[in-house]
Amino acid sequence: MSGDGNSAGTAAQIATRIETDTFGSVAVAAGKYWGAQTQRALEHFAIGSQTLPCVLVRALGIVKRCAALVNAELGLLDLRLADAIVRAADEVITGQLDAHFPLPVWQSGSGTQSNMNVNEVLANRSSEILGGSLGEHRLVHPNDHCNLGQSSNDVFPTAMHVAAVEELQRRLEPALDHLRVSLEHKSQVYAGLVKIGRTHLQDAVPLTLGQELSGYAAQLATACDRLHDTTKRLYPVAQGGTAVGTGLNTHAQFATRFAAELARYTGLPFVSAPNKFEALASHDTFVELSGVLGSIAAGLNKFAGDLRLLGSGPRCGIGELRLPENEPGSSIMPGKVNPSQCEAMMMVCAQVMGNQVTVAFAGAQGQLELNTFKPVIACNVLQSIELLGDAAHSLTVHCIDGLEADEARIAELVERSLMLVTALVPRLGYDRAAAIARAALANGTTLRDEAVGRGDVTAEEFDRIVRPAGLV
């Protein structure tokens, strides 16, 4: 009984206000800025715990800010209302109102619920800024003012482009470049350190550790080139196409003026998409971007896996590299330290590759004039950007910057390698050189012992020809 009484008391303490939409009235918690459509969506889309990413909410705020200014310039929106909407949008953009965007990713495929969530928050907050009330009697209308000349069908894809470009340039590209620079530095430090190469996980001819690391740095440079190339196709935005691409209910100059204002505000070269039908109905550029992110993940996964192999040990593995010891590695084995940064990166890569499959499938959906898988496309791409950026930064700071070569172990393995016999091929031919290597392996001897003992070369000739530093 006491439990029932506590529940009733708690419920009685929750103050609400009435919000209305075309379906009627809905009670909304008094401390929240959202309205009736958001409240209905909370009830109808109680799916999972993943909400729309804050970076996408920020981008929606940017779209609404730019739209309000352009509509005011065109004489379509009262300047006083526009100023209040801009002020409210600034609070959305800076994250001050994040708690008022509770909707899950899993909603209408056009993002309509999230678009209206933004419109309702802006309407209530800007009404408050103007000295008005929230709810039924607000001074600013979510559709007529905050969504003026807009549709979810062009607002949401425009926000997708803005969020993706900002995250690429703010998070991922700097992180990849930081990792590349760190690798290039290490490749220079170890430019002259000769080590044994490996192909098929078997011993191969030598190279330097610097050369090996330079290959990973080159992968990252190419990855950044791919990102830059794809980003160019994210600059055209859908805004102005409204419902199906025709621009119905939008001023003839709105699209170009909006793109100019968006470019001015963000400092990025956004332009109005030349064909709004394509901009609404397909997200091929996001599929392309997701593919590029997948290729980056493939490269980073290979690199992180190689680090694990080369650093395996410390006594019973390859052990050529000493990875930084950041934390204990086992709850049962004292003194054990694991390549945890590599493992974190490889798990991120697995997630990004899974996201790539989702985005490709979602990009192929959405019939006729609208792709209706926009939220899942946006959220998977943005997650991939975030994870790759954060993991690359973490790997750089907590692993690559402190990476060291075990020069004694490297020298030992070079000395023991049988593939140095390749240097004798021009002198002896492939078959005689192979016989020397096979004999050394069978007898547990060195190449020098076998080559000299068999009379193929003199000791002086062997030392002159088989020089690891001369083979790189």
C-alpha positions, 0 to 999 in steps of 0.5 A: 500500500505504501508503494501505491501511495508513493507512486500516486504522489510522484505522479501528482508532482509531475506538472504538465501543459497541453500541446496541440496538433492536427490530431488534438491535444496531448499532455507534455511535461511542463519542463520540456520544450517539445510539443504534441508531435514529439510526444506522440512519437515518444509513445509510437516509436519506443524502439531501443535506446539509441537517440538521434546523434547530437551532431545531427540535432546540431545540424538541424538547428543550423538548417533552421537558423539559416532558413529563418534568416533567409525567410526574413530577408525574403519578407516572408517571416516577421523580423521579430519572430525570425530573431527569436527563432535564430536565438533559439536555434543558437541554443540548439546548435551549442547543445544547450537544449540537447535534453529536449530531443529524446526521439529514437533513430527508429522513426519515420524514414524521412526523419519527420518526427525529428524535424517536428521535434526541432520545430516544436522546441524552437517554437516554444523556446522562441515564444518564451524568448519573446515573453510568450507562453509555451504550448497552445498559446505560444507566439511562434508556430512550429509549422508556419514559422519554424518550418516555413518553406521547408519539408522534412524531406529536404530539411533532414537530408540537408542536415545529414550533409551538414553533420557529415561534413562537419564531423569529417573535418572536425573529428576524422580527418585531423585524427587520421592526419595525426596518426599519419604524421606520427607514423611518418616520424617513426618511419624516419626514426627507424629508417636504417633499422634492417629487419626481416620481412614476412609474406604469407606469415613466413620469412621473406627478404629484409626491409627496414622498419622505417620502410614497413611503417612508411607503408602504413603512413601511405595508406592513411594519406590515400585514405585522406585523399579519398575522404576529400574527394567524397566530401566534395559531393556532400556540399550540394544540399537538398534544401528548397526541394520541399516534399518531392523536389519541385520546391512547392510552397518555397520562394523561388530564391530560397534554395540558392539564398539558403545555400549561400547563408549555410556556406557563410555560417559554417564556413564550408562551401555548401551549394544548392543541389542542381537536381533536388529530385536526386537529392531527396530520392537517393543518398548515393553519396552517403553510400559512397562515403560509407564505402570510403569509411569501410576502406579506411577501416579495412586499412586500419584493421590490417595495420592494428593487426600487424602491430599485434603480431609484431609486438607479440610476446614479450618472450614467446612471440615475434617481439620486434616491437615494444608497445606502450604498457598502458594498463594491466592485461589480465585479472589472473596472470600477473604482469601480463600486458595486452595490445589493447589499443590495437584490439579497440581499433579492430573492434571499431573497424568491425563495427564500421564494416557492419555499418557499411552493409547497413548503409548500402542496404538502406541506400537502395531503399526508399521508393520513387521520390523519397529515400525513406531510410534517412535516419539509419543512414545518417546515424550509421555514417556519423557513428562510423566517423566518430568511432574511426576518429576517436580510435585513430586518435587513441591509437596515436596517443596511447600506442604509436607515439610511444612505440619502440623497436626491440633492436636486439630481437630484430637483429637476432631474427635477421641473422636467423632468417633463411630468406637472405639466401635470395642474395645468392641467386644471381651468383648460384641460381635459384636451385643451388640457393634453394638447396642451401636454404633447405639444408640449413633448415634441416640441419639447424645451421646457418646459411653461411655454414651451409654455403661455405661448407658445400663449397658454393662460395667462400666465407669472404664471398658470402659476407660480401654478397649476403649483407642484410643492409644491402638487400633493402 
